[in-house]
């Protein structure tokens, strides 16, 4: 599926939006950021969701009912993640879009050898996450992500509103300042779907072969690509 049809502003025009909004919203509540995003970008706004929880889609949908929620269907997800995706599509006023790689897992195995994720995880992420997302985002003006500063040392300086040069659009991180406890509190207060793996030792959930349980007190993302130098799939650069 492609982005909604509407005239997209130029990169320079969108950068100007960032320059005005970034300092003004740097410490704004997440609800205010979501309301601004809905008003500023309308149908050219997308939400990225890994289905670890539905807090971000729920928050944005309060201001933008029917918003597109992009789910990277890599073919390697935990069953619990796919179940959460189904619940989100059924219960929330959003349009869940499965973003698919060009090749199925079987086709990728045939082209690159079985279990590419174990031999070259960066290449696997590029084929199954980064390239499909880049193609899907084309045509939108802005995307909203659930990146939080406390998740990892690589994310401590995450801004609320920024220009995403890699994808050529505005990137909005309304939950950047939130803690994991604040995330859970919002979910419980608003009856938002949560992936059951969150309470089973997986504070950060990715593809099943590349995600391990995390010991209490450890870096929440230490279970991602455990034992490897890799800490990010490459989407949030």
N, C-alpha and C positions, 0 to 999 in steps of 0.2 A: 504494500500500500504506500501511497505517496502523501506528501504533506498537503494540506488544504489549499485550494486555489484562491489566491489573493495576491495582489501586487506586493512583492517583497521590496522593502527599502534597500538602498545601497549599503555597502559596508561602511562607507563614511558616515552615512546618516545613522546607522546603528551604533557606530563608535561614539558618535555625539550623544546618543541616548545614554550610553554607559558613563561617559564623562560627567554628565549632569546627575545621574542617579546614584552612581557608586558612593560618593561621599555622603550624600543625603540619606542613603539607606544602610550605611555601614554598621549601624547599631540598632537598626529598626527591628521590631518584633517580626517573627516569621509570617504572621498573618498579614501584616502591613506589606511585606515584601510580595507575598502571593497576590494580594489585591492589586498592587501596582503592576505586577507582571500581567495579570489578566486584562487590565485596562489598556496597558501599553501595547501588548502584542496580539490580543484577541485570538483568532483561530490559528495564528502562526506561532503559537506557543506549544511546546511539547514537554512532557515530564518523563524522565528516565527512571525506571524502577526495576531493581533486581529481585523484587518480591521476597526480600528478607523481612519486610514489613510493608504496610500500606499507609504509613503516616504521611509521607510526601504526597501521594496521589489524593489522599483525603483532604489534606490542608489546601492544596491548590484547587481542588474541585469545589471547595466552599465558595471560592471567588470565580472559578471558571468551570461551571458544570459542563460535562461532556468533553473535557480536555483530553487530548491524545496522550496515552500512557504507553511508552515504548518499553517493551520487554525483550531483551536479547535472548532468543530461544536458541541456545548453542547446541542443543542435543545432548548435553552432558549434565543436566540439572538433577538435583535430588528430587525424588517424588514429592517431598513436602513442599518444595519450591513451586512445582507445577500445580499442586493443590492450592497453594496460596494464590497463585495467579488466577485460578478459576474462581476462587472466592471473591477476589478483588473485582473481576469482571462482572460478577453476578450482583454484588452488593453495593458497589460504589458508582456514583454518577460520572463514570469516565468511559472512554473508548480505549480498550487495551489493544495494542497493535503488536503482534509477534514479529520481531525483526529477525529474519532468517538469513543464515549464511548462504552463499551461492551453491555450496555443496552440502549434501547430507554427510553424516559421520562416515557412513560406508563409502561414499564417493571420495571423501578426504583420505580415508585409509588407503583406498586404491591408488590415489594420486601421490600421496606423500609417505605412505607406510603406516602401519597400525600404531595407534597411541602416540600421535605426534606430540600431544601435551606432555608426555614423559620425556621425550627427546629434545624438543624445542618448544617450550611453553610460550615463548614470545611469538613464534610463528603461528601457533594454534590460536592464541588470543587475537592476533591480527586478522586471521581468516574468519574466525567465528564471532568476533566481537567488534573490533575496531573498524574494519572495512564495511560490514553491514550497517553499523550505526552511522558512519559518515555518509553513506548513500541515503539512508532514511532521513537524516537531518537536513539534507539539501532541500531548500525551499522554505523551511521554517526561519523565523527571525530570532528565536530564543529557545533555549532548553533549560529545564529546571532539574537539578540533581540533588541527591541526598547526602552529599559529601559533608562530613563533620570534622572539625579540626582535631578533636581528641582521638580520632580513629587511628592515626599513625603519625610519626614524625614528618612524613612527607606532606602532610595535610594541615600542619599547624598554622600556616599563613593563608588558608583559603579565604578569599574575599566573598562578600555577599553577592555583589554584581561585578562582572568582569567581561572583557572581550575574549572570546575563545578563538584565537588565531588558527588553531589546528582545524577547526570545523567552520570557521568563518561566520560566527553568529554570537549572540549574547549568551552568556552562561550565568545562571542564577543559582545560588546556593543558600536558600533561606534558613536551613538548619545548621549552618556552619558552626554557630556558637553553642549548639545544644550538646548536652551530655547524653550518654546512653540512658541514664535514669530519666531524664526529661523526655526522651523519645518514648520510653515505656509508659511514663505517666500520661502523656498525650494519648497514646494508643488505648490505655485502659479507660481513661475518662471519656473517650469518644467511640469506644467499642470498635476500634480499628483492627482489621485482621493482622495477625502476626504469624510469621513462619514458626512452626513448633520447634524448629532446630535452634532458635534463639535461646530457648530454655534447656537445651541439651548440649551445651558446651560449644556452640557455634555463634559467637557474637558478630562474625562477618561471614557471609555465605556467598560462595561462588559456585563454580562447577564442581560436581561431586568428586572427580578424580584428583582435583587440585585443592581441596579444602579439608582441613583436619580440625579436630577439636582443639580448643585453647584452654590452657591451665588457668585457674582463677588468678587474676592479678596481672596476667601477661598482656602484651600488646594485643588489642582486639583483632588485628589483622595478621598476627603471627601464624595463624593457621592457614593462611592463603599461600600457596606454593611453598609449604613448609620444607625447610632444608635447602632451599634455593636462594640465590641472591635476589631473585625477582620479588617485588613487593606490590607492583601495580600492573594491571593488564595493559596499560598504555592509553586508556581513554581519558583519564584525568591527568594530563601532563601540565 
